[in-house]
Amino acid sequence: MTTYRLAVVTAGLSKPSATRLLADRLTEATRRHLGDAGAAVDVSVVELRELATDIAGNMVTGFPGPALREAIATVTGADGVIAVTPVFSASYSGLFKSFFDVIEPDALTGVPVLLGATGGTARHSLALEHAMRPLFVHLRATVVPTAVFAAAEDWGGNGDPLTDTLPTRVDRAGRELAALLRLAAPGPGEDGGATGETVVPFAQQLAALRPH
């Protein structure tokens, strides 16, 4: 059975947090779709709130501490990444941005990345497209088409057809990440590994994202 390494980066500041809850749901959706394809997932969660001091120190000194070094290695060594942040002032949190600032600019080249964000109201949802997506395009990651935003009312499930779409969006995003993982890189132990140079035609990548 092929096993894919999935790094989940969550920048929630509280414990528990809606950001971590969304990250967990995206992870489970991805795991389910890969399982349907006969693959397994090795998940590593990086809680940025626990690394805040180390990240600030790295920004000042240029040297990561042991815990931050391990987190960076986890993310850059993964076959795929789920990155979720709370939205502050219409953009990702400073902690989220600082973590990706201390990663080498080319370390995520070609890596499939699923984006998620949480906020108080749906008015913040455009942060996914005007802030987060450009960040990961700049890092040359392969960004999953569906990004998932969860506002406070999305967790209620009160019958509103607009807010009750969260499970549908989570499932679609997980399916897309699973499809890109299967196309982008073989799992550990297979020829090529996570750093294989196999080039998948763009038309084939698009076809894999369509519902079956």
Buried (B, 14 or more C-beta within 10 A) or exposed (E): EBBBBBBBBBBBEEEEBBBBBBBBBBBBBBBBBBEEEEBEBEBBBBBBBEBBEBBBBBEEEEEBBEEBBBBBBBBBBBBBBBBBBBBBEEBBBBBBBBBBEBBEEEBBEBBBBBBBBBBEEBEBBBBBEEBBBEBBEEBBBBBBEBBBBBBEBBBEEEEEEEBEEBEEBBBBBBBBBBBBBBBBBBBBEEEEEBEEEEEBEEEEBEEBBEEE
